[in-house]
Amino acid sequence: MTAAAAVLEQAHGVAVDQRRLLLACVRQALGTGKGPLPALRSSANWPRLLELAKQHRVVPLLRKVLCGAEWVPTAVQVWMEEYCRTIVSHNLSLASELTGVLDALQQAGVAAVPYKGPAWTKALYGNLADRQIGDLDLFVEVSEIPRACTVLEGCGYTRGYFPGEDINRKDVGFVHTATGLHLELHWSPCEPWRDRRLARLHLWTPQSTTVLLGREVALPSAENMLLLLAIHGFRDGWNSLKLVCDIAALLRAYPDLDFKGALRRAAEVSRTRLILVPLALAEQLLHVKLPAAAIARDPLVAEIAGQIERHHYTPEADRLEAEGRVVSGRIYLEWVRLQIVDNVWERLAWHTRYLFSLLAPNANDRSWFSRKLPEPVYWVLKPWRLLRSYGPARLLRLGRQFVARSAP
């Protein structure tokens, strides 16, 4: 057995899990892994492999490695080619729209900085073909939101809501009436209800540029891009391989990135693990070689990254879900949220507030009963409602998992 095949084979000697095959291909696409990919020929379950690539939004990277390989079935090659052709077409449309919107905002005197999307794809991956882009995102100062909204409405966009309607939001959304493209104006990297310290960070000051369709586009510094990608991944619980690939692509595109500066900025808001966890994931999943300045000294970082990997990137994730022992999505995301907090007392306070929010009556409790009851009564009846809805065994299991994962 080759070394590559040994790495890909499960410890129990059964069929290779398709997540491992996908990771092997993505590593090679990003230049962080090597090995004779033909060794995958007898192990690939093509429908499952393609399904995982779609789920993790890394089909372009998979095709980059497998394109033209004679051992890949023709039907698979055709599917990947058509899928990626659609992605490239969409990305080019977004890039064209982005440059037009930036020009319109600039003419109106509104300073805007792209966030993710085509500009970051070009800067991190070198082209628009290697990353699947969903929509357009721009950072603007909160004081400029009204003027920016007026400009976008003049460009054919309709506004979904106004930021003043909800102080706990971080953006305002738009949809183009003709093309259906989605665009969001951000004034904060994170919702205040999710993390008030992160919400107060100002990370989009232009400090570098990239060229997109012949136009120079402003970008934040590499260190702030790392922080913004870390916040984005944290908000989603690092549930997509694409999120980790963005970290790896950033490290490759900016080899001189000031890790100490990024960690210092995160430490100012007591969130150093916000940076260390995605770096550990890039190292564990994609075999990215980290410089000494980026290596975590916090012993909990490897454990946190290992739990995230187990939850999303190993065969055990499927087995846990099939057996009904997987932590509920809400509890898992709260666990990720708690782990990035450095201060123990802040974590304890956060944990207490979250536990209170779980116990407090909500719309489900009020609608479950056929008539309106006094508010204190819902607090008493909620445990009974949960027992009737989910059963004692499941509630006990989730309670044990919540305590085990969320304890400071």
Buried (B, 14 or more C-beta within 10 A) or exposed (E): EEEBBEBBBEEEEEEBBBBBBBBBBBBBBBEBBEBEBEBBEEBBBEEBBBEBBEBBBBBBBBBBBBEEEEEBEEEBBEBBEEBBEEBBEBBBBBBBBBBEBBEBBEEBEBBBBBBBBBBBBBBBBEEBBBBBBEBBBBBBBEEBBEBBBEBBEEBBBEBEEEBEEEEEBBBBBBBBEEEEBBBBBBBBBBBBEBBEBBBEBEBBEBBBEBEBBEBEBBBBBBBBBBBBBBBBBBBEBBBBBBBBBBBBBBBBBBEEBBBEBBBEBBEEBBBBBBBBBBBBBBBBBBBBEBEEEBEBEBEEBBEBBBBBBEBBBBBEBEEBEEEEEBBEEEBBBBBBBBBBBBEEEBBBEBBEEBBEEBEEBEEEBEEBEEEEBEEEEBEEBBEEBBEEEEEEEBBEBBEEBBEEBBEB
